[in-house]
């Protein structure tokens, strides 16, 4: 069990450090004066970064813990009959702690820049805290639908009847697509550990006040996705 929890800790650490790190450190930056030019990897680069973190860690430690790195994924896998309910809370703890440690390390790095301002610090939000100003209803629907689809991708690609060895690629590309869709809406969560980790480092405390949605919506979405797979799509005996 210790190895499983360690794998979830490091996998979630890498997801938050790599994915949120790309947003905080590399999404946008300015060239030195004079004539500053805005450079950076943008939404597409951040989306790829999140997908790559999951794909690389799924190959690295997925054989140890299952490669969840996300409380919503753990819940969905339990509902889908792929994960023990007795391990759910320990997995959640390892994931949240791993995310917090990654966000802390990222904050220490980012704060070393001249004129550092934490800003949103890659937090998720709706309304005024949404990158595109989307409403709470929009955020709720987006997070539920996208998390449900993420669980369907995970359950399908890891099915015993799916091509062996390709699941991390499908899952990583699935998460990339999810970010391409929803970064403008919520800055993309579909992962309560990722949302919790960075919200407490943001300058605006309102991010913490909105954190409930980024637990409730992904958990509901994960349950829906698991039930859809289990009742309508699974061909496993």
N, C-alpha and C positions, 0 to 999 in steps of 0.2 A: 504493500500500500504506500509506503514512503516513496518508493521510486515513481509510482503513478502520480502522486501529489507533486513531487519534484518536477516531473515532466510537464505537468499542467502549469506549475509556477513559471518555469523557464519558457514554455511555449507562449503563455500570455504575456510574460515580460517582453518577449521579442515582438509580439504583435503590437503592443502599445508603444514600445520604444521605436520600432521600425516604422509602423504606420503613422502614429501621431508625431513621431520625430520628423518624418518627411514633411508633414503639414507645418510644424512649428519652425523647422530649420531651413527647409528647402522649397516650400511651395512658392514663396515670393521673397525675393531679396533685392536690394538696391546696390548697384555698382558704386564704388567710392566716388565722391565728388571730385572734380566738377562734372557737370552734364550727366547726372545720375540716370541710369537706365534700369528699368524694372526687369528682373530676370527671375527664373524659378521653374519648377517642374509643373506647377499648376494642378488643377483638379485631376487631370489624366495621370500625372505622375504619382500623386497621392493615392489614387485608386489602385494603380499597379503596385505600389509599395505595400498596401494592406493585403492584396492578393498574394504577393510574394512572401510576406511574413508567414501567412498560414500555410502556403505550399511547402516552404522550406522546413518549417517545424513539423508539419505533418509527416514528411519523409524522415525527419531526424528523430522525433520522439513519439510519433503516432503509434508505433508498435509497442510502446511501453504503457501509455495511458489511453490510447484511442484518439488522441489529438483533438480534444474539444476546444480548449482555450477560450471558453465562452459559456457562462452560466445558462444561457438560453439553449445552446446546443446540448449541454448535459441534460437539461430537462426534456428536450425533444427526443433525445436518444433513449431516455428512461421510459417515456410514454410509448415510444416505438418498439420497446422490448429489447433494445440493444445495450442497455446499461442498467446496472443495479441501483435501485432506489436508495439502498443503504449507503452508497458512496456519493450521493448527490451533494449533501451539505459539505463534506470535506473537499470535494472538487470545487465547489463554489468558493470556499475559503481560500484555497490555493490560487485560484484564478484572480480573485480580487486582490489578494496580497501581491501576487506577481505584477498585476497592473499598477498598483500603487508604487511599488519599488521602481518600475520602469519610468513612471511619470516623475518620480522624485529625481532619478538620475538625469532625465531629460531636462527638468527644470534647472538643475545645477549647471548643465552644459549651456542651455539657452541664456541663462542669466549672466553668463560671462561675456556676452556681446555688448558693445557700446550702445548706450541708449536703449537697453532692454526694457520691453514692456510686455507683461504676460498676455494682455488682451484676453481673448477667448481661450487661448492655450489648447486649441484643437477640441474644445468642448462641443457637446451637442446642445441644440436648443431649438425653440420655436418662437414665433412672433418676432419680436425685436432681436432675439438671439439666433434666429435662423439666418443663414447666409443669404437666402433669397426673400426673407420676410414672410415665410409661409406660416399659416395658422396652426394652432394646436391640433385641430382636426386633421389637417393635411399631414402633420408630423405623425400623428397616431396611426393613420391609415397606412402611410408609407412604411413605418417601422414594422407594423403587423404583417403586411403583405410581403415585404422583402425578407423578413425573418422566416416566414412560412416557406417561401420559395427556397431559402438557403437550406432549411431542414430537408426539404424534398430532394434537393441536389445532394446533400450529404448522405441521406438514407439510400438514395438510388445509386450513387456512385460507389458506395461501400457495400452494396448488396452482393450476396454470394454469386449471383448470376451476372454481375457486371464484369467488364474486362479487368483482370487483376493488375494492380500496380499503377493505375491511372487515377485513382480517386483524389489524391492530393492536387493533381492538375485541375480536375473539374471543380473541386472545392475552391482552390485559389482563384481560378478564373471567374467562378461564380461570385466570389466576394468582390473581385475587381469590378464586375458589371454592376453589382449592388451599389458600390460607391459611385460609379459613373452616373447612375440614376439619381441618387439621393443626397449627394454632397450639397447641392444647392438648397435642399429642403431642410435637412436636420444636421448637416455635416456628417451624416451617416453614423449610426450606432450599430444596430442589430446585435449588440453585445454589451450587456450591463456592466461587465468588468472594465471594458474599455472606457465607457462613459463615466463611471465612478472614479476611475483613476485620475483623469485629468481635470474633472470639474472643480476639484478643491484647490487647484493651482491657478485657476482663472482669476482675473482681476475683478470681474463682476460676480458678486455672490448670487445673482439671480440664476446662474447656471446650476447651482446646487439646488435651488428651489424648483427647477424644472427636471431634476434628475429622476423623479418618480416615473415620468413617462418613458424614460429609457431603460427602466426595469420592467414596467408593466407591459408595454407594447411588445418588446422582443419575447418575453415569456409567453404572452398570449399567442403571438405569431408562431413560436416554436411548437406550442401545443397543437395549433391548427395544422401546421405543416406535417407534424408527426402523425396526426390522425388521418389526414388526407392520404399520406403514403400507406399507412397501415390498412386502411379500409378500402381504398380505391386503386392503388397503383402497385402494391407489393405482389409479386408472384412467387414469393418464397413459401415453402411449406412450413 
